[in-house]
Amino acid sequence: LCGSLVRVVVSIPSSNHITQQSLSMTLYDTGTPVHLPRRRNAAVSTFLVGCAVLMMLSLMPFPSDAFPVGRGVFPLSTGHTASSLPMSTAASPTATESTNYDVVKVDLTDGRDYPIYIGTSYTDEQITNMLTSHIHGSKTLIITNDRIAPMYLDKYANLLGQKENDKEVFTLVLPDGEEHKSMEILQRILDKALEEKLDRKCTFVALGGGVIGDMVGFAAAIYQRGVNFIQIPTTVMAMVDSSVGGKTGVNHPLGKNMIGAFHQPQCVFIDTDSLSTLPDRELQSGIAEIIKYGLIRDADLFEWLEDNMDKLLARDPLATRYAIQRSCQNKAEVVKADEKEAGLRATLNLGHTFGHAIESGSGYGTWLHGEAVAIGTAMAATMSAELGWIDADLVKRTYRLLEKANLPVELPVESPMDRETFLDYMAADKKVANGQLRLILLKGALGNCVFTGDFDQDAMIKTIDEFVAECGRPKA
């Protein structure tokens, strides 16, 4: 009987190996839980048979590289076999890779679904086939920055420009840095496209971090009223957050990312090997966004990070691939439910309202985005506790994990930030509605948050005052 049951389950297609769970998250100020259903199994019988097999397997030794399933992580939607992922309690990932890449699918309406390829040790043939399958015209413009260009531009230009691909490839190198995420630099992309007479069938390729991805995506959104583009992120920040979901734009002197559009890519191609050249500071900056997912919706990921942060900082391949994959799963499911940020997607901005104010008020380029978000996350946790919405232990765990990732949790004494600066920039935040500031704050157990304007303003002011108390003083 056991053998028969096992054979039945093994014969079920991998797309049906899905655990039925639901995510409950409280949004706005109604206090009403919003349930996002997970994908269901192909049939109830499959579920029952699976339960029977699991009961039998529970009596057997089980490897430590099973999938950890948390309240905020969703099974892969993939046309490719996914590798095993390490348990949060495992000392180290020990999964045996059956493939060198996984695929997370971003499900959207009107046939706009697209894949996120996440892998390592890609062959030239894999890279060429994956990317060209999403390039439908004959002309491609690869845009990167002057730091990434010497390392990767020729590789991708040569692969895409091979004679058999019948693609004409153009390249453009822009200056690196958040301070260059501006309308002036964006104009260079549009100038290049027009100079090369690129038509509406062309494809822009963003090769770089979040700044390049955001600018190229925005240029693609407005060039000839919209052309296709592909994301090839080279930083953790871009891999786990900015490259997925179609948010594009540039900064304005009066606010970060205030000029932009929603424009989804054709695909996101992640090669974790490119992280080998990423400076430690940028690696740590990206980890801030991974921590965010754990705080707002994925408690198991947060706990895994508490146990495995050293591996991430050491660039352990399996730990890195797992953290990126799980983050993309979280992001993809949120984007599916709320593409244009009407409510749920706003929760992905935990710490960002404070963080964007820090970036803008300190001068673009002073802080990396993840560093400012880390301080903003510490502020959001502090304010949540001040409101009585979370306990002191969760605040301590938040601070401890951010510090373990070598991220800042306070402003330096030489910071120009003060209460007025915070409030001025926060008043121009994109989440302000009808003049009311809305924040993402933690509420309840780990993995839960609210997006609300119904909070005690005094708690916000007290939090800001606490964080700027030492600012503006001469550095000792």
Secondary structure, DSSP 8 states (H G I E B T S, - for coil): -HHHHHHHHHTS-GGG-----EEEEE-TTT--EEEEE----S-HHHHHHHHHHHHHHTTS---TT-----TT------SS-------TT-SS-----SSSEEEEEE--STT--EEEEEESS--HHHHHHHHHTT--SSEEEEEEETTTIIIIIHHHHHHHT-GGGT-EEEEEEE--SGGG-SHHHHHHHHHHHHHTT--TT-EEEEEESHHHHHHHHHHHHHGGG--EEEEEE-SHHIIIIITSS-EEEEEETTEEEEEEEE---S-EEEEGGGGGGS-HHHHHHHHHHHHHHHHHT-HHHHHHHHHHHHHHHTT-HHHHHHHHHHHHHHHHHHHHH-TT-SSGGGGGGTTHHHHHHHHHHH-TTSS-HHHHHHHHHHHHHHHHHHTTSS-HHHHHHHHHHHHHTT---S--TT----HHHHHHHHHT-TT-BTTB--EEEE-SSTT-EEEES-S-HHHHHHHHHHHHTTTTS---
